[in-house]
Amino acid sequence: MELDKSVLGKQRKNALNWDEFFIGIAKLAAGRSKDPSTQVGACIVGHDNRILSIGYNGAPNHFEDEKFPWGRDGEPNDTKYPYVCHAELNAILNYPGSRKDLVGAKIYVDLFPCNECAKAIIQSGIKEVVYLSDKYAGTDGNNASKLLFDQCGIEYRQMDEKYQKVLRVSLKPDEPIEYID
């Protein structure tokens, strides 16, 4: 049987590329965060472009969100900082399989990883970090993360602006993704 060549090549041309898709999953995961000031999501992807794990910044499992301090200012134990688990760490810890499956993986994240998450990324075997924002560039923690990544051979790159699309995603049936320029 031979295909009619006139019906070939008529697929949709504006489909998301892999980076757009996985950073979109990370952004969607960030929507689960209860943090009122910073929502971050992470998506770990294997070498075959399959999602291995997802995480977002939030309280540890079994820690009741309403009994959790979410502020940024005040006495250290009255802020979120000693308690919150970052998206990258949650994605690593949420992975249900063998840690060896993370070796060579990529992690997509909204915000460039802090130095603590950088260490977890390195230890897990993840080899590439793709991020949207580097809003803490030049800070001590950010510089430490980059030094750790550089010394340990972890590639990192900010997602190219030409691929940073604005999408409207409806959770209603039969409504397509809307691309907003």
C-alpha positions as CSV (number, residue, x, y, z in Angstrom):
1,M,0.0,0.0,0.0
2,E,1.3,3.4,-0.9
3,L,0.3,6.6,0.9
4,D,-1.2,9.6,-1.0
5,K,1.6,12.1,-0.8
6,S,-0.8,15.0,-0.9
7,V,-2.0,14.2,2.7
8,L,1.6,14.2,4.2
9,G,3.2,17.0,6.1
10,K,0.0,18.6,7.3
11,Q,0.8,18.5,11.0
12,R,0.5,21.5,13.2
13,K,3.6,23.7,12.9
14,N,3.5,25.6,16.2
15,A,3.8,22.6,18.5
16,L,6.0,23.2,21.6
17,N,9.6,22.1,21.3
18,W,11.0,19.9,24.1
19,D,12.5,22.8,26.1
20,E,9.2,24.8,25.9
21,F,7.2,21.7,26.9
22,F,9.3,20.8,29.9
23,I,9.7,24.3,31.2
24,G,5.9,24.6,30.8
25,I,5.5,21.5,33.0
26,A,7.9,23.1,35.6
27,K,5.8,26.3,35.5
28,L,2.6,24.4,35.9
29,A,4.1,22.5,38.9
30,A,5.0,25.9,40.5
31,G,1.2,26.5,40.6
32,R,1.0,24.0,43.4
33,S,3.3,26.0,45.7
34,K,1.6,27.7,48.7
35,D,4.5,30.2,49.0
36,P,2.9,33.7,48.7
37,S,6.1,35.4,47.3
38,T,7.9,32.8,45.2
39,Q,6.5,29.9,43.3
40,V,9.1,27.6,41.7
41,G,8.6,24.3,39.8
42,A,11.1,21.7,38.5
43,C,10.8,18.9,36.0
44,I,13.5,16.2,35.7
45,V,13.7,14.6,32.2
46,G,15.6,11.5,31.1
47,H,17.9,11.3,28.1
48,D,14.9,9.9,26.1
49,N,12.7,13.0,26.8
50,R,10.5,11.2,29.3
51,I,9.5,13.0,32.5
52,L,11.1,11.3,35.5
53,S,9.9,13.5,38.3
54,I,8.3,16.9,39.2
55,G,8.6,19.1,42.2
56,Y,7.7,22.5,43.5
57,N,8.7,24.6,46.5
58,G,6.7,24.0,49.6
59,A,6.5,22.5,53.1
60,P,7.8,19.0,53.7
61,N,5.3,16.1,53.4
62,H,3.0,15.8,56.4
63,F,3.8,19.4,57.5
64,E,0.5,21.2,57.6
65,D,0.7,24.3,55.4
66,E,-1.5,26.4,57.6
67,K,0.8,25.8,60.5
68,F,3.8,26.9,58.5
69,P,5.3,30.4,58.5
70,W,5.4,31.7,55.0
71,G,6.9,35.1,55.7
72,R,10.3,36.4,54.4
73,D,11.1,38.7,57.3
74,G,11.4,38.3,61.1
75,E,13.2,36.0,63.4
76,P,14.8,33.1,61.4
77,N,12.4,30.4,62.7
78,D,9.4,32.6,62.1
79,T,10.1,32.7,58.4
80,K,9.8,30.1,55.6
81,Y,13.5,29.7,55.1
82,P,14.4,27.0,57.6
83,Y,11.4,24.9,56.6
84,V,10.7,25.2,52.8
85,C,11.9,22.4,50.4
86,H,13.0,23.9,47.1
87,A,11.5,22.6,43.9
88,E,14.7,21.0,42.7
89,L,15.2,19.0,45.9
90,N,11.6,18.0,45.9
91,A,11.8,16.7,42.3
92,I,14.9,14.7,43.2
93,L,13.4,13.3,46.4
94,N,10.0,12.6,44.7
95,Y,11.6,10.3,42.1
96,P,10.3,6.8,42.9
97,G,12.8,4.8,40.9
98,S,16.5,4.1,41.3
99,R,18.7,7.2,41.7
100,K,20.9,5.8,39.0
101,D,18.1,6.7,36.5
102,L,18.8,10.4,37.2
103,V,22.3,10.1,36.0
104,G,22.7,12.1,32.8
105,A,19.2,13.7,33.2
106,K,18.2,17.3,32.7
107,I,16.3,19.5,35.2
108,Y,14.1,22.3,34.0
109,V,13.4,25.0,36.6
110,D,11.9,28.5,36.7
111,L,14.7,30.0,38.9
112,F,18.4,29.3,38.7
113,P,19.2,26.8,41.6
114,C,20.5,27.9,45.0
115,N,23.8,26.4,46.2
116,E,22.1,23.8,48.3
117,C,20.0,22.6,45.4
118,A,23.1,22.7,43.2
119,K,24.8,20.2,45.5
120,A,21.7,17.9,45.4
121,I,21.6,18.2,41.5
122,I,25.3,17.3,41.4
123,Q,25.0,14.4,43.8
124,S,21.9,13.0,41.9
125,G,23.9,12.7,38.7
126,I,21.8,15.3,36.7
127,K,24.0,16.7,34.0
128,E,22.1,19.8,32.7
129,V,20.1,22.6,34.2
130,V,17.7,24.6,32.0
131,Y,16.2,27.7,33.7
132,L,14.1,30.7,33.0
133,S,15.2,33.3,35.5
134,D,18.5,34.1,37.1
135,K,17.1,36.9,39.3
136,Y,19.8,36.3,42.0
137,A,22.7,36.5,39.6
138,G,25.8,37.9,41.3
139,T,24.8,37.0,44.8
140,D,27.1,34.8,46.9
141,G,24.8,31.8,46.7
142,N,24.3,32.1,43.0
143,N,28.1,32.5,42.4
144,A,28.6,29.3,44.6
145,S,26.0,27.4,42.5
146,K,27.8,28.3,39.3
147,L,31.2,27.5,40.7
148,L,29.9,24.1,41.8
149,F,28.4,23.4,38.4
150,D,31.5,24.5,36.6
151,Q,33.8,22.4,38.7
152,C,31.6,19.3,38.5
153,G,30.9,19.5,34.8
154,I,27.2,20.4,35.0
155,E,25.9,22.3,32.0
156,Y,23.5,25.1,32.6
157,R,21.8,27.4,30.3
158,Q,19.0,30.0,30.4
159,M,16.2,29.2,28.1
160,D,16.5,31.3,24.9
161,E,14.1,34.2,24.9
162,K,12.8,33.3,21.5
163,Y,11.3,30.2,23.0
164,Q,9.9,31.9,26.0
165,K,6.3,32.0,24.8
166,V,3.3,33.2,26.6
167,L,0.6,30.5,26.6
168,R,-3.0,30.5,27.8
169,V,-3.8,27.0,28.9
170,S,-7.4,26.3,29.7
171,L,-8.4,23.4,31.9
172,K,-11.8,23.3,30.1
173,P,-12.4,20.4,27.7
174,D,-11.9,21.1,24.0
175,E,-10.2,24.5,24.5
176,P,-6.8,24.5,22.7
177,I,-3.6,26.1,23.9
178,E,-3.6,29.8,22.9
179,Y,-0.2,31.3,21.9
180,I,0.0,35.0,22.9
181,D,2.7,37.1,21.3
